[in-house]
């Protein structure tokens, strides 16, 4: 198995539907500008409340991807 070197960036995904959808939204958008994504780590979750209802979920993630050789 070949050794890898990873770069890590931090992103925030959002969704009005839930935490899993916020993760998917963040990763989907990250794939448009980051190649070779290998893993992610959720480092924080938040939500916005308006009139006693949750209106948006935010998920902060570290995203790791391999560097080009």
C-alpha positions as CSV (number, residue, x, y, z in Angstrom):
1,X,0.0,0.0,0.0
2,X,1.3,3.4,-0.9
3,X,1.7,6.1,1.7
4,X,-0.4,9.3,1.3
5,X,0.0,12.9,2.3
6,X,-3.2,14.7,3.1
7,X,-4.3,18.3,3.0
8,X,-7.1,19.3,5.4
9,X,-9.6,22.0,4.9
10,X,-12.5,23.1,7.1
11,X,-16.0,23.6,5.6
12,X,-19.5,24.2,6.8
13,X,-22.5,22.5,5.2
14,X,-26.0,23.7,5.8
15,X,-29.5,22.3,5.3
16,X,-33.0,23.1,6.4
17,X,-33.8,19.3,6.5
18,X,-31.3,17.9,9.0
19,X,-27.7,17.1,10.0
20,X,-27.1,14.3,7.5
21,X,-28.4,16.5,4.7
22,X,-26.0,19.3,5.8
23,X,-23.1,16.9,5.6
24,X,-24.1,15.8,2.1
25,X,-24.5,19.4,1.0
26,X,-21.1,20.3,2.2
27,X,-19.4,17.3,0.6
28,X,-21.3,17.8,-2.6
29,X,-20.1,21.4,-2.9
30,X,-16.6,20.6,-1.8
31,X,-16.3,18.0,-4.6
32,X,-16.7,20.7,-7.2
33,X,-13.4,22.3,-6.3
34,X,-11.5,19.6,-4.3
35,X,-10.3,16.4,-5.9
36,X,-9.4,13.1,-4.2
37,X,-11.5,13.6,-1.1
38,X,-10.7,10.7,1.2
39,X,-12.4,11.4,4.5
40,X,-14.3,13.9,6.6
41,X,-14.7,14.5,10.3
42,X,-17.6,16.3,11.9
43,X,-16.2,18.8,14.4
44,X,-19.3,20.8,15.3
45,X,-23.0,21.1,14.8
46,X,-25.3,24.1,15.2
47,X,-28.8,25.0,14.4
48,X,-30.8,28.2,14.0
49,X,-34.1,28.6,15.6
50,X,-36.8,31.1,14.5
51,X,-40.3,31.3,16.2
52,X,-39.5,28.1,18.2
53,X,-38.7,26.1,15.1
54,X,-35.4,24.8,13.9
55,X,-35.0,26.4,10.5
56,X,-31.4,25.5,9.6
57,X,-28.7,23.0,10.6
58,X,-25.0,23.7,10.2
59,X,-22.3,21.1,10.3
60,X,-18.6,22.0,10.5
61,X,-16.3,19.4,9.0
62,X,-12.7,18.8,8.4
63,X,-12.2,17.3,4.9
64,X,-9.1,15.4,4.0
65,X,-7.8,14.9,0.5
66,X,-4.7,13.5,-1.0
67,X,-2.2,15.8,-2.7
68,X,-1.2,15.3,-6.3
69,X,2.2,13.8,-6.7
